[in-house]
């Protein structure tokens, strides 16, 4: 990745400054490239993905990161390294990448900028080990996708997300999906007892493993949620060149019969 930096100055940085620089560059590379690759090649699942990539700069040596700086004009190079990150991917073989087609990246419109942030949230969810925390984060991501610039109650959020999944709002399938979102969040039973999954996890301290008892059901739940998320983000990628006002018009088209 091109960067403006003096190798001579870099060589005189303290070790702590080197660590800070590695962390900042790793975050920048993740935001610009790696989160997109993670989104395209991985899915949110109940258990950790076998394809999950490490942080940029991480090496095969435990806890170590390294970045090589090269000045192509002067043919000089400088390698800096250190223990930057507190975690390391230990499952699977990692993500094998080839040269991408650059035109598949999101464009630079207002919607594209939101997509970049959505990629970051998606990647964070995939790296979360706790299934209960992962579940809550997915619903927060759906809230962001529905209303990127303001907070709305999930009663409003679910109507927007459901439009991406089932475009005809006059169908039984659409109404059933709204009921499903209620089950996932804040549903109450006939006795006004909280039985919605998110409420049980966040406010009562239940675990997803207790609320969704079988492995098969839990795997199906996370597959379902992943499909909702990708349905919205993929639509935003297609219109990533648009302003927010222009995209609002596209969103309205989702509910036209």
Secondary structure, DSSP 8 states (H G I E B T S, - for coil): ------HHHHHTS-HHHHHHHHHHHHHHHIIIIIHHHHHHH----SS--TT----TTB-SSTT-EEEEEEETTTTEEEEEEE---S----SSS--------GGGS--SSHHHHHHHHHHHHHHHHHT---HHHHHHHHHHHHHHHH-TTS---HHHHHHHHHHHH---TTSHHHHHHHHHHHHHTT-B-TT--B--HHHHHHHH---HHHHS-SHHHHHHHHHHHHHHHHHHHHHHHHTTTS-HHHHHHHHHHTT--
